Every structure is written in structure tokens, then in C-alpha cells.
């Protein structure tokens, strides 16, 4: 693999530079003095912004885009060997890195590199840590999986000492990372189109934990089943468990639920400066207490002041598509949430349960996930008062595996919750117009484009 060194700038060419993550990494390299170019299928806001920063962007994939013979090519996972630029790079013997491999090389260029991993909660926890690190004056460089208002997007180019990123397990991409600190929030069955089973997933998280150097720090949730398996062979100096009282090094107590669904609580960590710290969150649900404890564990290990940690967390109101209040429709609140795994659905609906009648519009994400976790989906969705199923968002898949949303609606109905599946967003929108009432929580949920239904309802408020 090509040894990319941030201290030795070269010419890097990105195939698919217009993607959210790829564009951010391109900007980081540009800031470090690299010559950066790239290509994408179409021009847009992102490519225009890159060009304004002095990055050469080609529209369309063409072998001629490599005439300058870049030193290294970076390709997204969506780029196949028959891509004309990819094929040309092979012909010219130009080294090709994946996005994950590039991210790993970038992480090596920082004194402190933090990777936040877990089946769910990565974006929220990474965002919480971003707030803490920035308020502490650490000037972090950040790569987060959602749009965070504080940094004006998903990438922040900061100083050269601290790097913070989400670490996604899909296709084992996080095994290319080079962290000095890690958070592992949870390990659940997901991405079963790639992993064989839950044991295969747990093995990957163990391999991720073993990436830490001897002087590294691992913060791991005590709620993970048999955490010893995840910790097997881990040689880093510091391992901190976080979660509930009685089984964690860092835990919460004296929690108080506010009317907005958010919690105030006290942090306990024997012998640490953060012991006794009082925290007031402005994101709802017990799951966000646990997310915050992962961020607190890392912040405490970095010796950040408890006052700074507490203040930073109180200033965090969430990221885009994470229980995001979008507006109102006929006196109902319209909320959008990215949850697309049964555990995430359960956490979100638990946080919302005392906030009004829950009218849930759920868009399953991929046929393989829907089939593998079918019964779990039905059970978690049944916690809503009304469930409306949108067509399955296929994403990268073409085989339906015999799955459709109406089957899932039938399974939810069998558990005693009103559920119906529709073939189009327009049908769902008309159904919501008939059943919505003041005080409802209309939640659009899923990792696809289901949020458009809520936005259309809000835009139609003045027309109805």
C-alpha cells in the first residue's frame, strides 16, 4: 500500500470527489499543502466549493483526467475496476487507496487520533466530542457522519495535533484506521450483507480494539455482551468501561427526566476529576446519556476540565437527521431521525414516548437488513402508536429477497399496533393528512430519503 505521509505533500487525485466524505478528506490534504485534483459525475454545490478552494475538479470520469500522473489515486467504495480512471491508474501503476486507507494515513499524522465506533450512536458521540474539544481549545480536525451546525458541515480542518473521526465497521473499513484513542459504543448485528453473523462482527470490533498502541486509551460500553471477547489481546495502557452503575468505571446516577425528554444526571468516576460532574443534555433519551458517557470518558482521559465538558454538552442540540425537529404540520411536530436498525428505533421511540401520540413513517433500509432482522424490526416499530411503512430503500442492493414493506406492516399489525404499507411517498402524504392531529409527533425515520415526506408536509401547511 502507498505510504502517504502528511509531512511530505504529493499530488492526490480523488475519483468521486463530490461525495461528502471524499470532499472533506480532499480539503484536509489541500490544507496540508498537497496538490489535489478529482472527478465526479456531475457538478454541484460541493464541486463548486472545492474549485473555489483551488482544487481542480473534472466533471465526468475520463482517463485523460490522469494526464498529470498523480502520485496516488483515492477511490470510493462505489468505484469499480471498470471505471475508466481506475483502469487507467492501474495501467500507469499509480497507487490506489480506498477512502478508509487514506483516512488511516491521515490519522497517523496527528499526535492524538480518536476513532468513535459502534453499530449506532457514532455520529452523535463524535459530535459531542467535537463540541468538547473545540470548547477546550484543542482545535480538532474532524470527520463526522452527519451535518453538524457548529462546524458548518461534516468536516472541520483544524490544527495538526488532534484528529477525530467516526469509525464505521462496514466492509471492515475501520481496520485501516490508526487511532490512539477509541470509543466502542455497542456491537449489534448489522450489515449482514457483508458480515457472516454477530460473531463475525464481534471479531472485527476486537481487531479494531487491538489497533490501539500500548499507550492508547479505549473507552468501551459495559452493556456490550461479554466485553472480554472484544478486549481479548488488547494491549493499550488504559481501558475505561462506561454505562450503568455497578458494572462500569464511569457511570451515571441521580438522573432526572425533563419534560422535553432530555436528562440531567451526575457522572461518577472514582478518583477522576470528572467524578461528581453534573450534566444537562439537550438531546433526548437514555441512549444519549450513554453516548455522552463515551465522549466524557475520552474527554476525561485528555484531562479536559469538568466545567468545560459539562458546558459543552449542554450546548449540543444534536446533528441533522438525529431526532431533528423540522417544523410543524396542523399542530403536530414533524421530527426526522436517521434510525434504521431495531436498536436505534427502540431508543428513539423510547425517548419520544411521553411527548405525544407517535405517528411513525419508517423507510426500511436495504432488503438484506430487513430480512435478517425482520422480527426485531416488527417488535421495535410496534412501540409507536401508528406505523406507516414506506417502500424499502434499496441502496446498493438489487435482489429484493422476497421482502417488501407491506410484509413488515403485517408483522407489526400482528403485534397489536396499527400499521400499513404504501407503494409511494405521495400515498403516505395523503394518509398523514387524514390522520394527523394537534399534539402528534410525526416522525420520519430511516437512512434513505424518507425525510422528504416530512418536508413536503411542512411546506404544504399554508396550502391546506
C-alpha positions in Angstrom: 0.0 0.0 0.0 1.2 3.5 -0.8 2.7 5.2 2.3 1.1 8.6 2.3 2.8 11.0 4.7 1.1 14.3 5.6 4.6 15.9 6.1 5.5 15.1 2.5 2.8 16.6 0.2 2.3 14.9 -3.2 -0.4 15.0 -5.9 -3.5 13.1 -4.9 -6.4 12.5 -7.3 -9.9 11.6 -6.0 -12.3 9.6 -8.1 -15.7 10.6 -6.7 -14.5 13.8 -5.1 -18.0 15.3 -4.9 -19.0 12.9 -2.1 -19.5 14.3 1.4 -16.7 12.4 3.0 -14.3 12.3 0.0 -14.6 16.1 -0.5 -13.7 16.7 3.2 -10.6 14.5 3.0 -9.6 16.3 -0.1 -9.8 19.6 1.8 -7.7 18.2 4.6 -4.9 17.3 2.1 -5.2 20.6 0.4 -4.7 22.4 3.7 -1.6 20.3 4.3 0.0 21.5 1.1 -0.9 18.6 -1.2 -1.8 19.2 -4.9 -5.3 17.9 -5.1 -7.5 17.1 -8.1 -10.5 14.9 -8.6 -13.5 14.0 -10.7 -17.2 13.4 -10.3 -20.2 12.5 -12.4 -21.8 15.9 -12.2 -21.1 19.5 -11.0 -22.8 20.7 -7.9 -22.5 22.8 -4.7 -19.7 20.6 -3.3 -17.6 20.5 -6.5 -18.1 24.3 -6.9 -16.9 24.8 -3.3 -13.8 22.6 -3.9 -12.9 24.6 -7.0 -13.2 27.8 -5.1 -10.5 26.4 -2.7 -8.1 25.8 -5.6 -8.9 22.1 -6.2 -9.1 21.0 -9.9 -12.3 19.2 -10.4 -13.1 17.3 -13.7 -16.8 16.6 -14.5 -17.1 13.0 -15.8 -14.7 10.1 -15.4 -12.1 10.1 -18.2 -8.6 8.6 -18.5 -7.4 12.0 -19.6 -8.0 13.3 -16.1 -4.8 11.4 -15.1 -2.6 13.0 -17.7 -0.7 14.9 -14.9 0.2 11.5 -13.5 -0.8 12.0 -9.8 1.3 10.2 -7.2 -1.7 8.5 -5.7 -5.4 7.9 -6.5 -8.1 7.7 -3.9 -11.3 5.8 -4.9 -14.6 5.4 -3.1 -16.1 2.0 -2.4 -18.6 2.7 -5.2 -15.8 2.8 -7.8 -15.3 -0.5 -9.7 -12.3 -1.7 -11.6 -14.0 -1.0 -14.9 -14.2 2.8 -14.1 -12.0 4.4 -16.8 -9.9 6.5 -14.4 -9.4 3.5 -12.1 -8.4 1.3 -15.0 -6.0 4.0 -16.3 -4.4 4.3 -12.9 -3.8 0.6 -12.9 -2.2 0.8 -16.4 0.1 3.6 -15.2 0.9 1.7 -12.0 -0.3 4.6 -9.9 -1.0 3.5 -6.3 -4.7 3.4 -5.4 -6.0 3.9 -1.9 -9.5 3.4 -0.5 -11.1 6.2 1.4 -10.5 4.2 4.6 -6.9 3.7 3.8 -6.4 7.4 3.2 -8.2 8.2 6.5 -5.8 5.8 8.3 -2.8 7.6 6.8 -4.2 10.9 7.8 -4.7 9.8 11.3 -1.0 8.8 11.6 -0.2 12.5 11.1 -1.7 13.6 14.4 -0.5 13.2 18.0 -4.0 12.2 19.1 -6.3 10.3 16.7 -9.7 9.4 18.1 -12.0 6.8 16.4 -15.6 6.5 17.5 -17.1 3.1 16.7 -20.3 1.2 17.3 -23.3 -0.1 15.5 -25.2 3.0 16.3 -24.6 6.4 18.1 -21.3 7.2 16.3 -22.4 10.5 14.8 -23.9 11.8 18.0 -21.0 10.8 20.1 -18.5 12.2 17.6 -20.5 15.4 17.5 -20.5 15.6 21.3 -16.7 15.2 21.4 -16.4 17.9 18.7 -18.2 20.4 21.0 -16.0 19.4 23.9 -12.7 19.5 22.0 -13.5 22.9 20.5 -14.6 24.5 23.7 -11.4 23.1 25.3 -9.3 24.9 22.7 -8.0 21.7 21.2 -8.7 22.9 17.6 -9.5 19.4 16.3 -9.7 18.3 12.7 -13.0 16.4 12.5 -14.7 14.0 10.1 -18.3 13.3 11.2 -21.0 11.3 9.5 -23.7 13.9 9.7 -24.1 17.6 9.2 -23.1 19.5 12.3 -24.0 23.1 12.5 -21.1 24.0 14.8 -18.6 23.2 12.1 -20.8 24.1 9.1 -20.9 20.6 7.7 -19.3 17.2 8.2 -15.6 18.2 8.0 -13.6 20.7 10.1 -10.0 21.4 9.2 -8.3 22.3 12.5 -4.8 22.1 13.9 -2.3 19.3 13.5 -2.5 17.7 16.9 -6.0 16.2 17.4 -8.0 14.2 14.8 -11.5 12.9 15.5 -13.5 10.6 13.2 -16.3 8.2 13.1 -15.0 4.6 12.6 -17.5 2.5 10.6 -17.3 -1.2 10.7 -19.0 -1.8 7.3 -16.6 -3.7 4.9 -14.1 -3.6 7.8 -13.1 -0.1 6.8 -12.2 0.9 10.3 -9.4 -1.7 10.3 -7.5 0.6 8.1 -7.5 3.3 10.8 -4.6 4.3 13.0 -6.2 5.5 16.3 -4.5 6.4 19.6 -7.9 6.6 21.4 -11.1 4.7 20.7 -14.8 4.6 21.8 -16.8 1.5 21.3 -20.4 2.3 22.0 -22.2 -1.0 21.1 -21.8 -4.2 19.0 -25.0 -5.4 17.4 -26.0 -7.5 14.4 -26.0 -5.3 11.3 -24.6 -5.1 7.8 -25.3 -8.8 7.3 -24.8 -8.4 3.6 -21.1 -8.2 4.4 -20.6 -9.9 7.8 -21.4 -13.6 8.2 -23.1 -13.2 11.7 -22.8 -11.4 15.0 -19.7 -13.4 15.9 -18.0 -12.2 12.7 -18.9 -8.6 13.7 -17.6 -9.0 17.2 -14.3 -10.4 15.8 -14.0 -7.2 13.7 -14.5 -5.0 16.7 -11.9 -7.0 18.6 -9.5 -6.4 15.7 -10.4 -2.7 15.8 -9.6 -2.5 19.6 -6.3 -4.3 19.0 -5.2 -1.5 16.7 -4.5 0.7 19.7 -0.9 1.3 20.6 0.4 0.4 24.1 0.0 4.0 25.3 -3.5 4.2 23.8 -6.9 4.6 25.5 -10.1 2.6 24.9 -13.5 3.6 26.2 -15.9 0.7 25.9 -19.6 0.3 26.9 -20.1 -2.1 29.7 -23.5 -3.0 28.2 -21.8 -4.9 25.4 -22.4 -8.7 25.8 -19.2 -10.4 27.1 -16.9 -7.4 26.6 -13.9 -9.7 27.4 -14.2 -11.1 23.9 -13.9 -7.6 22.5 -10.9 -6.9 24.8 -9.0 -10.1 24.1 -5.5 -9.4 23.0 -5.9 -5.6 23.6 -2.6 -4.2 24.9 -3.3 -0.5 25.4 -2.5 1.0 28.7 -5.9 2.4 29.6 -9.3 0.7 29.3 -12.3 2.5 30.6 -15.8 1.0 30.8 -18.8 3.3 30.8 -22.5 2.7 31.3 -24.7 1.9 34.3 -23.8 1.8 37.9 -22.4 -1.4 39.3 -20.5 -2.6 36.2 -18.7 0.5 34.9 -15.7 2.6 35.7 -17.7 5.7 34.6 -21.4 5.6 35.2 -24.4 7.9 35.7 -26.7 8.3 38.7 -29.4 10.7 40.1 -30.8 11.1 36.6 -33.8 13.4 36.2 -36.1 13.3 33.1 -37.2 16.7 32.0 -40.4 17.5 30.1 -38.5 17.8 26.8 -37.4 14.1 27.1 -33.8 15.1 28.0 -32.0 14.1 31.1 -29.9 15.8 33.8 -27.6 13.4 35.6 -24.4 13.1 37.8 -21.3 11.4 36.5 -19.4 9.1 38.7 -15.8 8.1 38.1 -13.8 7.2 41.2 -10.6 9.0 41.6 -11.1 11.1 38.5 -11.6 14.9 38.1 -15.0 14.3 36.4 -16.4 12.5 39.4 -19.5 14.3 40.7 -19.9 16.4 37.5 -23.5 17.4 36.8 -24.6 17.2 33.1 -27.7 18.6 31.5 -28.3 17.1 28.0 -30.3 18.8 25.3 -30.8 15.6 23.2 -33.5 13.2 24.4 -33.4 9.6 25.6 -31.4 7.4 28.0 -29.3 6.2 24.9 -27.9 9.8 24.7 -26.8 9.6 28.4 -24.7 6.5 27.3 -23.4 8.3 24.2 -22.3 11.2 26.3 -20.5 8.9 28.7 -18.4 7.6 25.8 -17.5 11.2 25.0 -16.9 12.1 28.7 -14.6 9.1 29.1 -12.3 10.3 26.3 -12.5 14.0 27.4 -11.6 12.9 31.0 -8.6 10.9 29.7 -7.5 14.0 27.8 -7.7 15.9 31.2 -10.2 18.4 29.9 -11.8 20.4 32.7 -15.2 19.0 34.0 -16.6 22.5 33.7 -15.7 22.6 30.0 -17.1 19.1 29.4 -20.4 19.9 31.2 -20.9 23.3 29.4 -20.1 21.8 26.0 -22.6 19.0 26.4 -25.3 21.5 27.4 -24.6 23.5 24.2 -25.1 20.4 22.0 -28.6 20.2 20.5 -28.0 17.3 18.0 -27.0 16.9 14.4 -29.0 16.9 11.3 -31.3 13.8 11.0 -30.8 12.8 14.6 -34.3 13.4 16.3 -34.3 16.7 14.4 -37.3 19.0 14.8 -38.1 20.1 11.2 -41.2 22.1 11.8 -45.0 21.6 12.4 -48.0 20.3 10.4 -51.5 21.1 11.6 -50.3 21.4 15.2 -48.2 18.3 15.1 -44.4 18.3 15.5 -42.5 16.9 12.5 -39.3 15.2 13.5 -36.7 13.4 11.4 -34.4 10.6 12.6 -31.8 8.5 10.9 -32.6 5.3 12.9 -32.5 2.3 10.6 -31.6 -0.6 13.0 -34.1 -2.1 15.5 -32.0 -1.0 18.5 -31.9 2.6 17.2 -35.6 2.6 16.6 -36.3 1.3 20.1 -34.0 4.1 21.6 -35.7 6.8 19.6 -39.2 5.7 20.3 -38.4 5.3 24.0 -37.1 8.9 24.1 -40.3 10.1 22.4 -42.9 8.0 24.3 -44.1 10.8 26.6 -44.0 13.6 24.1 -47.3 12.9 22.3 -49.0 10.3 20.0 -46.3 8.9 17.8 -47.1 8.6 14.1 -44.1 6.9 12.7 -43.2 6.9 9.0 -40.5 4.3 8.6 -38.5 3.5 5.5 -36.6 0.2 5.8 -33.0 0.4 4.5 -31.9 -2.5 2.3 -33.6 -5.8 1.7 -30.9 -7.8 3.4 -31.1 -5.9 6.7 -34.9 -6.1 6.6 -34.9 -9.8 6.1 -32.1 -10.6 8.6 -33.7 -8.5 11.4 -37.4 -8.8 10.3 -38.9 -9.9 13.7 -36.7 -7.3 15.6 -37.9 -4.6 13.2 -41.6 -5.6 13.8 -41.1 -5.6 17.6 -39.3 -2.2 17.8 -41.7 -0.5 15.4 -44.7 -1.7 17.4 -43.8 0.8 20.2 -45.3 3.6 18.0 -49.0 4.4 18.1 -49.4 4.5 14.3 -46.9 2.9 11.9 -46.7 3.8 8.2 -44.2 1.8 6.1 -42.6 3.4 3.0 -41.1 1.2 0.2 -37.8 -0.3 1.1 -34.8 1.9 0.2 -32.6 -0.5 -1.9 -29.4 1.5 -1.6 -26.7 -0.8 -3.1 -28.9 -3.8 -3.5 -30.9 -5.2 -6.4 -32.3 -8.5 -5.0 -35.5 -8.0 -3.0 -35.0 -11.3 -1.2 -38.8 -11.6 -1.1 -39.0 -8.6 1.2 -41.4 -5.6 1.0 -42.8 -3.0 3.4 -46.3 -4.5 3.3 -45.0 -7.7 4.8 -43.4 -5.8 7.6 -46.6 -3.8 8.1 -48.4 -7.1 8.5 -46.0 -8.3 11.2 -46.3 -5.0 13.1 -50.1 -5.3 13.0 -50.0 -8.8 14.3 -48.3 -7.3 17.5 -51.3 -5.1 18.0 -50.1 -1.8 16.5 -51.9 -0.1 13.6 -49.6 -0.4 10.7 -50.0 0.0 6.9 -47.5 -0.2 4.0 -47.7 2.1 0.9 -46.2 2.0 -2.5 -45.3 5.7 -2.8 -44.4 8.8 -0.8 -47.5 10.6 -2.3 -49.8 8.0 -0.8 -48.2 8.3 2.6 -48.5 12.0 2.5 -52.3 11.8 1.7 -52.7 9.3 4.5 -51.0 11.5 7.0 -53.2 14.4 6.1 -56.2 12.3 7.1 -54.9 11.0 10.4 -52.7 13.8 11.8 -53.9 15.8 14.7 -52.6 18.6 17.0 -50.1 17.3 19.6 -48.9 14.4 17.5 -45.2 13.6 16.8 -44.9 12.8 13.1 -41.6 11.1 12.9 -39.9 10.3 9.5 -37.3 7.6 10.1 -34.7 5.8 8.1 -31.4 6.2 6.4 -32.8 6.9 2.9 -34.9 9.8 1.6 -38.0 9.4 3.8 -37.3 12.9 5.3 -38.7 14.4 2.1 -42.2 13.4 3.3 -41.9 15.5 6.4 -40.5 18.4 4.5 -43.4 18.2 2.0 -46.0 18.2 4.8 -44.4 21.3 6.4 -44.3 23.1 3.0 -47.9 22.2 2.5 -49.1 23.7 5.9 -50.1 27.0 4.4 -51.8 25.4 1.4 -54.2 23.1 3.4 
